């Protein structure tokens, strides 16, 4: 097994934690949307997850935990997805896009 630095372990733990928190948020959105969730394509769901991960990086953990993701309606999901042009793993959204997504999420409170 190769030597792994503490920094590498820390980075990996950070990524795993972020992925888990976003996974929970997506499940809450799915539950809140009910049957409307089925109208989303797999690529859109993956993009939504990527955009949420990028946004998670900028939100305080307590603030993230207070976002009522089950209240995200399809209009907001579509708005968030509209910011995803050109975004994919390795191609993150611009900081201004992340700010707009954060505004959408924090407006749910």
Order of alpha helices (4+ residues) and beta strands (2+ residues): alpha-alpha-alpha-alpha-alpha
